[in-house]
Amino acid sequence: MSLVYEIERELYGGRKYRTWKCSANLRGAKLEHRTIWCLTAIVHRSTTNPAKWRVTYFDRGVPTGHVIEDTCDEAMAQLPPGHWRLIKAR
């Protein structure tokens, strides 16, 4: 079974969108931007609060910022599948 996979959700009014879904045993994931080759992101547990998840953004390997979310699914939602490609999950 995959640790991270795409799902389709429906918004109010019938509009659909794609997002990521995390499995319970995901430890982290690396993604790259589909059109801007130098942008990558990693999703992992927060080092300051292990109950939360963190998305760290990189430009040419240099950290440029981060976002902290309550759940893995919320963190992965910061990286929509239309713009980001999953490289590795463990």
C-alpha positions in Angstrom: 0.0 0.0 0.0 1.2 3.5 -0.8 2.1 5.8 2.0 0.8 8.9 0.1 -1.7 8.8 -2.7 -4.0 11.2 -4.7 -7.7 11.3 -4.0 -10.5 13.3 -5.6 -12.8 15.4 -3.4 -16.0 17.2 -4.2 -16.6 20.8 -3.1 -20.1 22.2 -2.3 -21.8 22.7 -5.7 -20.2 19.7 -7.3 -16.8 21.1 -8.2 -14.0 18.5 -7.9 -10.4 18.8 -6.9 -7.5 16.5 -6.3 -5.5 16.4 -3.1 -3.2 14.0 -1.2 -4.1 11.5 1.4 -1.5 10.2 4.0 -1.4 6.7 5.4 -1.1 6.4 9.2 2.5 5.1 9.1 4.0 7.9 6.8 7.2 9.4 8.3 7.9 11.9 5.6 7.6 12.8 1.9 9.6 14.7 -0.6 7.9 16.5 -3.5 9.1 18.7 -6.4 7.3 21.4 -8.3 6.0 20.3 -11.7 7.0 23.4 -13.7 9.7 25.2 -11.6 12.5 22.7 -11.5 14.4 24.3 -8.6 11.5 24.1 -6.0 11.2 21.2 -3.7 9.3 20.5 -0.4 9.5 18.0 2.3 6.6 17.0 4.7 7.6 15.6 8.1 6.7 15.8 11.7 7.5 19.1 13.4 10.7 19.0 15.4 9.3 21.4 18.0 5.9 19.7 18.4 5.8 16.1 17.2 2.0 16.1 17.3 2.0 18.5 14.3 3.2 18.2 10.7 5.6 20.6 8.9 6.0 21.5 5.2 9.5 22.9 4.5 10.1 24.6 1.2 13.4 24.7 -0.7 14.7 26.7 -3.6 17.8 25.1 -5.1 18.3 23.2 -1.9 18.2 26.2 0.4 15.3 26.4 2.9 13.0 29.3 2.1 10.2 28.8 4.6 7.8 26.4 6.3 4.2 25.9 7.3 3.0 23.9 10.4 -0.3 22.1 10.2 -2.3 19.9 12.7 -2.4 16.7 10.5 -0.4 15.2 7.7 -3.4 15.6 5.3 -3.5 19.3 6.0 0.2 19.6 5.4 0.0 17.7 2.1 -2.9 20.0 1.1 -0.4 22.8 0.9 1.1 21.0 -2.1 -1.7 20.4 -4.6 -1.0 17.4 -7.0 -1.6 19.7 -10.0 1.5 21.7 -9.1 3.6 19.2 -7.1 4.9 15.7 -7.9 5.6 13.1 -5.2 9.3 12.0 -5.4 9.6 9.8 -2.3 7.6 8.8 0.7 8.8 6.7 3.7 
